[in-house]
Amino acid sequence: MPIFEYECRSCGKRFERLVFSSEDPTINCPECGSTNTQRLMSIFACGGKDPFPNVSTKDMGSTSTCTSSSFS
């Protein structure tokens, strides 16, 4: 049951939606009700305890870390 990010092409509202595999693929905008929505590409978010508590980010060099950003 993944959570997907969407953007409404009619009003520009960005929102998240828990999508079940058996669910109708039509996603309505919670702001304006339009079905003209687009699923956005997302990257994973990390939560919980720090997996490397004794490692400084400067020690990781150019290795990226998990973020909650999205691409559009």
N, C-alpha and C positions, 0 to 999 in steps of 0.2 A: 504494500500500500504506500507508494511513494507520494511525496508532496511535490507538486510542480508549481513553478512560477509562471504567471500569465500576464499579458498586457492587453488591454482593450484597445483596439484600433480606432474605435469611435470616440472615446473620451480620454484615453491615455492613462487610465487607472491601472496600476500594477497591483496584483494580488496573488495569493497562494491558494492552492486547492488540493485536498487529499483526493486522489483519484483511485478508485477501485477498478480492477481489471474488467469486471462485468458491467461497469457503468457506461451510460450513453456518452460518447466522446464530445458531445456539444457542451461547451462551457460558457455559461452566461456571466457577464460582468456584474459584480455586486453593486456597482455604482449606478450604471445606466440601463442594465438589463440586456445589452447588445450581445449577440452571439458572434460578433466579429472580433474574436480574441485570438491571440497568438501565444503559443507556449514559448517561453524564453529558455535559453541555454543557461544552466546554472553550474556552479562548482560546489563541491561538498563543503559542509561546515563541520568544524571540529568542536566538540563540547566535552565537558567533564574535566578530569584531571590532566595536567600537563604530562604528555608521554615522555618528555625529556627534561625533568625538573633541574638537572645539574648541568645542562648545556645552554650556553649563551647563544642568542640568535646570531651574534657575530662569528661564532665558531662554526655555524652552518654554511657560511659562504653565501653562494647565490641560490641555495636550495630554498624553494618557496614553501610557505606554511599554509595550512588550511585557513580559508577566510569564508565570510558569508556574502561575498560580492556576487554579482551576476553580470553576465555579458549581454549586450543588446545589439 
